[in-house]
Amino acid sequence: PDGVHVLALPCAELADGLGASKVGNIVMLGALLEATRCLPEEAVDHALRAIVKSERWLALDRQAIHLGWAEAEK
């Protein structure tokens, strides 16, 4: 149908490549943000910093977001 965009990505597999399958949802979020371009990168990073308290998980979430963006661009 018109106006429908389908994007299929192996988010869990991509997250496994980062070493943490738990960030599959963040890879998916990155892809969604790239596909819709609904938020600027600065806003996404600000929200992550406000929500994620662990530096380790913050770094991993940032990697996952960027991976999702990159995969959605392809």
Backbone hydrogen bonds, N-H to C=O, Kabsch-Sander energy under -0.5 kcal/mol:
donor,donor_aa,acceptor,acceptor_aa,energy
4,V,1,P,-1.4
5,H,3,G,-0.5
9,L,7,L,-0.6
11,C,9,L,-1.9
14,L,10,P,-2.7
15,A,11,C,-2.5
16,D,12,A,-2.3
17,G,13,E,-1.6
18,L,14,L,-0.7
18,L,15,A,-1.0
19,G,15,A,-0.6
19,G,16,D,-1.2
20,A,15,A,-1.8
23,V,20,A,-1.9
24,G,21,S,-1.6
27,V,23,V,-2.1
28,M,24,G,-2.2
29,L,25,N,-2.0
30,G,26,I,-2.5
31,A,27,V,-2.1
32,L,28,M,-2.4
33,L,29,L,-2.9
34,E,30,G,-2.1
35,A,31,A,-2.7
36,T,32,L,-2.4
37,R,33,L,-2.1
43,A,40,P,-0.6
44,V,40,P,-1.8
45,D,41,E,-2.6
46,H,42,E,-2.3
47,A,43,A,-2.3
48,L,44,V,-2.5
49,R,45,D,-2.6
50,A,46,H,-1.8
51,I,47,A,-1.8
52,V,48,L,-3.2
53,K,51,I,-0.7
58,L,54,S,-2.4
59,A,55,E,-2.4
60,L,56,R,-1.9
61,D,57,W,-2.9
62,R,58,L,-2.3
63,Q,59,A,-2.1
64,A,60,L,-2.4
65,I,61,D,-2.7
66,H,62,R,-2.3
67,L,63,Q,-2.3
68,G,64,A,-2.5
69,W,65,I,-2.4
70,A,66,H,-2.6
71,E,67,L,-2.6
72,A,68,G,-2.0
73,E,69,W,-1.5
74,K,70,A,-0.9
